[in-house]
Amino acid sequence: MEDAKIVELYWQRSEDAIPETAAKFGPYCHTIAYNILSDTQDTEECVNDTWLGAWNSMPSNRPKVLAPYLAKLTRWLSLTRLREQHALRRGGGETALVLDELSEVVPDGTDLEKRVEFKELSEALRRFLAGLDETEAQVFLARCWYMAGVKEIAEKFGFTPGKVSTMLHRTRKKLQDYLKEEGLC
């Protein structure tokens, strides 16, 4: 079913909206949540919370493309659950590692909020990603947005884990330099 038709089901408050969403986007949202939480039960709960979040938010929002909308909901819910469980200690999956890697580039959230509005940072990140070559951008997003492991990314792109690690290190350095140029870091 097309995204517009699924959104229309939400707007009509049709009970078919959730099963249609789950059928089309269930594996996608599950992958995002699992990469963050590393726990099947928590992942399932977050994905179900995503459907509820979509149900509650659709009357006021009308996304044209559902995948990024649902990904954002899933990611936010998963990170919130992770924080609530105090699971940001090492060994709790890839999330802690990814956040540590990015903390070298981007200041912590509270400091960042004092220095610049979130919208400015988002726009700067969009411009930065647009300036990368397509593969480099996809590898960076796989790691930093979807919280995929280095081995998983290597398999997906046909690279060695060492090449992925090097690519990510260089991209983080480029991001750091870019954010400094923009006065955001």
N, C-alpha and C positions, 0 to 999 in steps of 0.2 A: 504494500500500500504506500502511496506517495506521502511525503511529509505533510503537505498541505491538507490532505484528507484526514490524517491522524490529528493534526492540530484542530481541525474543524470538529472532530469527535470530542475533543476536550472542551471546546467552546460550547458545544451542544450538551455537555455534561453526560455524554453517552458512556455507559459502562464498558463499551467495546474499546474505548481509547487505550486503557491500560494493557489489555492483552495484545492489541495491535502494536503498541509501543514495545512491549516485552518481546514479541516475536521478531520485530525488525532490529531492535537495538539492545536486546538482552546480552548477547555475547560481548558486544562492544563495551557496554557499561560495566559488565562483570570483569573484563580485563583491566579496565582502569582502576576499579575498586580493589581488585586482588593485588595489583602491582603496588598499591599503597598499603593495604592492610595485611597481606600475606596470611589471611585466615579465611577459610571458606564460609564459615557461618557469618562472620562479620561482613564479608563481601555480599552475601545474599541479602542480609538485612539492609545494607547500604543501597543496593540496587532496588530493593522494594521501596526504600525511603525515597529514592530518585523518582519512582513512578508517582508516589504520593506528592512529592515536591512539584512535579510537573502538573499534576492534577490541581494542586492548590494555586499554582502560579499562572496557569494558562488563561484564566479569565482576564487577567490584566496584561498579560504578555502574549504576543502572537509571533513566535519565531518562524522565520521563513525556512530555515534549515534546522532540523531537530538534532542532528548528531552533535554539533558543538554545544548546543543548549543543554542537552542531556549530559554531555561529558563534563561541562562546568558544574552542573548540579551534583553529579556523582563524585567528582573530584573534591568539591567543597564538603560534601557529607562525609566522605571517607577521611579526609584530613581532620575534620572536626571530631570524628569518632576516634581517630588515632590520638589526637591530643587529649581527649577525655580519658582514654585508657592509659595515659602516660607512657605510650609506647615509643616515644622518640629516642629511646636509649639504643645503643648499638646492638646489632643482632636482630632487630625487629623488622627485617626486610630491607628493601632498597630505599625506602623513603628517607630514613635517617641519613643514609649515605648521600643521597641526592641533595638533601637540604644542607648538609655539611659542605658539599662541593659548591653549591650556589652561595653559601654564606661568605665564601672568600671573595665573591664578586659583588653581591648586593648586600647592603647593610641589613641588620635585623629589622623586622616589621615596625616596631615602635619608633625607632630612629628614623626609618624611611618615611613614616607618616608625618613626622615633624618636619622633614626637609622638603618633601614634594608630594603633590597629590598623586593618588593612585593612577588617575587617568594619564598624567604625564609619563609615568613609568611605562604604562601599557602601550602608549603610542611610541615611545622610544624603543620598546622591545619589538613592536611590529615593524618599525623601520629597520631595526637591526636584522631581524629575520629575513626581511625582504632583500637585504643586501647580501645575504649568504647564498652560496650555490645551493641548489635544490636538495641534494643529498645531505650536505652538511646541516641544513635547516631541519630536515626530516630526522636525522640522527639526534640532533640536539633536542628537538621536541619529544622524540620517543623517550629520551632519558629524563628530561626536566618536566614535561607535562604529563606523560603517561607513566612515569616512574619505572620504565622498563630496565631490566638488568643489562649489563654490558654484554654478557653472553647471548642474551635474547636478541639484542640489537645486532650483534655480529652475525647471528644466524639469519636474521631477516634480510640484511643487506649483503650477505655473502662476504663479510670482512672477518679478519681475525679479531679476537678480543683486544689485542694490543693496538691494532689500528683504530678501533673504536675509542679506546681509552685516550690515545693520542689526539684523535680528532676532537673529542669532547674537551680535553684540556686546552687545546688551541682555541676552540670556539669560546670557552669560558674566558680565556685571556682576551680575545677579541671583544667579547661583551663588556668585560671590565674596562678596557680602553675606550670603547664606544660610550659607555655610561659616564666615564670621566670627561670625555669631550663634551657630552651633553650637560655636564654639571649635575648629574644625578647620583654620583658616587664619590 
